[in-house]
Amino acid sequence: MYRNFNYSSNAWYFITICAQERGNIFGEIKHGRICVNPIGTTMHQTWFQIPEHFESVSIDRHIVMPDHVHGIIVINNFSVPRAGHARPLLPTIIGSFKSTSSKLIHLLGINFQWHRSFYDRIIRNEKELTAIRNYIEYNPRK
């Protein structure tokens, strides 16, 4: 996270969230493609639910890797929030994703924990966006 940055600002953010333990927790790479297991499927489904919980947030590309998730989150706070709805902060969005996915995984009877924090990068222009989208798409092949 960037010091003194307003994480409710209109921006595109490249996010990486890692599991506490390393290994094939969410699935495995086979022939350059990720094959997710039930935990990975839960990650994938929970990622798509993010905009349902935050009205000014949308998602772009993402990928579930064996022990981490990469994704692009877009905060678009151009409208005035409805009464009772604050502008979401990026850490709140990520915290909600981590909490929801953890609860669903625990319901599967699996002891799971996320790494304490997350990595973020503010996407500053179209060139960076294209490079990050390519990185997400081709990451399993590496």
N, C-alpha and C positions, 0 to 999 in steps of 0.2 A: 504494500500500500504506500501511496505517496503522502509524505508528511504535509499537513495543511491543505490537502486537496478536498474539495467538496464532492463527496461521493454520491450526491444526489444530482450532480450536474448532468446536463444533456450530453451524452457521450456514448461511444461504442467501447466496450471493455472486453479484452481477451482474458479469459479466466482459466486457471488450472487449479483443480482441487484434487488432492492426493489422499488415498486411504492411509490409515495409520500403519498398517502392515504392508510390506512389499510382496509381490507375487501375483499369481493369476486369480485375483479375488473376484474380478468382474467378468472374466472370460480369458480367452487366449488368442494369440495371433496364429492363424493357419493360412499359409500361402499368401501372405501379405494382406490378409483381411482379419478383422476382429470378429471372433465368434463369442458373443456374450452368453453368459450363463444366467440363471434366474436373478442373481444379484445385479448383473449388468443390465438386464431387462428392466429391473426396478429403477436403476439410475436413468436409463433412457426415458422411461415413462415420466419420472419425476421431473426431469429437465423440461419436458414439453408442458408441464403444468405451471411453470414459473409465471407466465403471463396471466394465468387465471387468478393468481393471488396478488398481482401488482398491476394495476390498470395502465400505468405509464411505462411498462417494461415489455419489451419484445425480445425474442431470441433469434439468433441467426444460426450459423453452423455449429455443430458440436460433435464430439466423438467420445465414446466410452472406451477407454484403453484398459489393459489388464489390471492396473492399480491406480489409475487416475482418470479424471474427466477433463477434457478441454472444451471450451465453448465461448461463444460470443454473446454477450448480453448488451442490449441497447436500452438505455434510459432516455426517455423522451418526455420530459416534464414541461411541454409547452403549454398545456392547459392548467388552469387553476384546479388544485385537488378538490374533490367533493368534500362536503362537511364530514369531518371525522377521518378523512384519508390524508395522511401526511405523504410528502414526497419520499419515495423509498430510497434508502441508502444502499449502496452496493453490498456492504457487509451484512445488512439485514436480509437482502435477497439471497445471498449465499448461505447465511445462517438458516433461513427457512428451507432452502433446498437440502442442506445437510441434515437438518432435523427431520424433515419429512421422509427422506430416503432412509435414514437410520431406523426410524420407527417401522417402516415397511419391511426392512430387512430383518429386524428383530422379530417381527411377526412370522417370518419364515423359520424362526428358531436358530438364527445365525448370530453369533456374537461379532459385532462389527463396530468399528470406530473410524471416524475421519481423522486425518491429520489436523492439528489444532488450527491452522490458519489456511490461507489460500494465496495464490499468486495472481496478480492482475497487471495488465498493461493497457493503458489508454491508447486506443487506435486513433491516430492523429490525421490520417488521410487515406485516400483511396488506394494508393500503392501499398501501404501497410495492411489495409483490409484484405486486399488480394493475396498478399504474401501469407497472412495468417490463415485465410480460408484454405489456401493450398497446403499449408503446414498441417492443418486439421485433417484435410482429406487424405493426404499421402502419409501421415504419421504411421499407420499400421505397416506400411511397406518397409519402413526403416527398421 
